[in-house]
Amino acid sequence: MAQEGGCFCANIRYTIEGQPHVQALCHCLDCRKIGGGTYSVNAIYAESGLKVTKGTPKTFSVKADSGNVIDNHFCGDCGSTLWRGGASFPGLVVLKVGTLDDADAINNYKAGAELFTRSRAPWIHAVEGAAQKETK
């Protein structure tokens, strides 16, 4: 079953098919900066399941702490980051769950992992049952 999503201004639209390999909160400093918050809420899918159906996202690439490049795909008009990918996640996309149209996507979300916990704000508690990873 495909899910639909897009950016805040609706100039970029996508569908994602399949089930996520994992759902993960990320506490890395890049995700803080991109989202303007304490962590990002992500679902990691096979790259082959993602199809852009409207518009053309812009891409901004950065070198991660690992030395691999991460490609950030976002709307050039409203700035919404939609997904991340690249050499750090070969064959995968790290979809930003808040960009899905389904308002219950966040309500039904269960993090299976927390990434970059070494950067987690000290007042944020670990998610019970989620794997705790200091890096990726």
N, C-alpha and C positions, 0 to 999 in steps of 0.2 A: 504494500500500500504506500503510495506516494504522499508526502506531506508538502505543503506549500509554505513559502515564506518570502520575506523581502525586507527592504530597508524602510526607514521611517517615512520617507517621502514617496515611497512606492515606485520610484523610477527603476529600481532593480528588483526583479522577481526571480525566484528559483523554485525547483522541486527537488526533493531528496527522497530516494527510494531505499528500502531495506531497513534493517534494524541497526542501531548503533553498536559498534564493537564494545564501547564502554562510554559511560557518562562520567564526566570528571569536572571537578572544580579546579581551577588553576589560580594559584596565588603568585605567579611570577610577576616581576616588575613590569614587563611588557603588557600583560593583561590588565594590570592596574591602570596603566597609562591609557591603553586603548579604550577601556570601559569607564574610566573615571571612578572606579570603586575599589573595593578591597580584594575582589577576585572575579573571575569570569565563570560562567556556567556553560559547559560545552558538551556536545555529543559528537563522538568520533565515528565517522562513517567511511565506507569505501568511496574513494574519489569517483569511481564509475557511476555511483548513484546520484551524483549532483548534476543537475542540468539548469543552466541559466535560461529563463523563458522570456525575460524582458530586460532590455538595457545591457550595458557593458560595465561591469565593475572595474574600478581602478585597482592597481596592485602596487603595494609598497613593500619592498623586500628589506629585511634586516638580518644581520648575522646574530645568531643566538649564542648563548654562553657555550654551547657545545661546539661552536664553530660552523654549524650547518646554517643554511639560509632558510628563513621562514618568510613565506609570502603571505601578506595580509591583503585580503580582498574586501573592498569597501565601496560605498557609494560616493562618487565624486561630488554629488550635490548636497546630500545631508550629512555625510561623514560616517554613516552606520557601518561598523565592521560586521561582515556577514560570516566569513569563515577564514581560517588560516590553513596553510598547507606548505608543501615544499619538501626539501631534503630531510628535514627533521621528522617528517611524517610521511615517508614514501607510500604512495598509493592510498593515502587517507586524506580526509578533510576534517578539520576541527570546526564544527559548525557552532555558531553562537545561538544557543537555544532560544534566547529572547527574540530572535528574528523570525521564528516560526509564527505562522498565523494563528495556530491553535492556542487559545488563551490558557488551556489546561496543560500545555506542554511543561510549564514550570511546576504546576501543581502535581503532575504525575512523575516528575523528575526524581530519580534516586541516584545520587552520586555513588559510583562504584569505586572511585579513586579521588584523592586530592593530590594535586601535583605542586611541586615547588613549595612544600610545607615549610621549608626553612625561611621563606619570605612571608608566611602567614602572619597577619596582624595578631598580636598577643591576646587580644580580646575576642578573637574568633575561635570558637571551639571546633575540634575535629568532628567530622560527621561520623556518627556511630556506624560501624560495619564497613566503612570505606577504607580501602588501602591507602596508607599514608606514605607518600614518596617525596623525599627531599628534593629530587629533581624530576625529570620526565618519567 
